[in-house]
């Protein structure tokens, strides 16, 4: 017997809204019994993800070519958790992925909670959280943790750079403000590693333009070369010249600029071309030294880091830290 060629439209619509995934319950509701599902899997048209959850895209995840590939993979994990846990509510990093927050750079483990923290038996590959009393919101017919509790749930399980990047992205995109940041701090009280996380909350910065910039800034700080300015505007004879990612002011009046390049973070070929134009205009003044790092290099925490390289270059140029806070926002050349 061969599987049916045409699938029920309600099931196709559900899959389209759920990163290609459907649950056994949805199959049953659409009139697709277990034998029909088994045939689809046997013939390679579907893939079993975890017990009771199926991927309607036969292409292996790693081979899929789409502009939002990394986001797709994380959202798919979130849907795996919601569909694989009875009445599953997406929590932690899964909720952050569905909310569209930047900063996650590693794979997301499927996780979900049940209403009221109820227990459930779940299959391997899924994490059931026993969270109680957190704010949630609707998402495509399901429920997901709201941004503040989702952050508090996720941060203890994230690497240091991801913590800073996620918080900075939430501030930059106005998903939380400073009061929201304090709410997250309060929810972390008593959680694993709360003291470490509180220190990282203080490193969140609204001026980080991307995940890669958050990682780069953290690397600069770790290497003893905190930038003198971030998202700095340069002008020449009163006219706009360029806006750059990071700036250090040298004792001789020159400036060192660090730019974080990358299609995934700077918007494609047109922005890269514009970056080259900006660099040429800055260098032509004779007062600006431009150093560029690929986004992938900024995200790499293995030695030598971008911070270590920047520290060596700044030391050779005679840069010294300036006591007290600096906010070099506009530079007139």
Secondary structure, 3 states (H helix, E strand, C coil): CCCCCCCCHHHHHHHHHCCCEEEHHHHHHCCCCHHHHHHHHHCCCCEEEECCEEECCCCCHHHCCCCCHHHHHHHHHHHHHHHHCCCCEECHHHHHHHHCCCCCCCCCCCEEECHHHCCCCCCCCCEEECCCCCCEEEECCEEEECHHHHHHHHHCCCCHHHHHHHHHHHHHCCCCCHHHHHHHHHHHCCCCCHHHHHHHHCCCCCCCCCHHHHHHHHHHHHCCCCCCEEEEEEEECCEEEEEEEEEEECCCCCEEEEEEECHHHHCCHHHHHHHHHHHHHHHHCCCEEEEEEEHHHHHCCCCCCHHHHHHHHHHHHCCCCCCCCCCCCEEEC
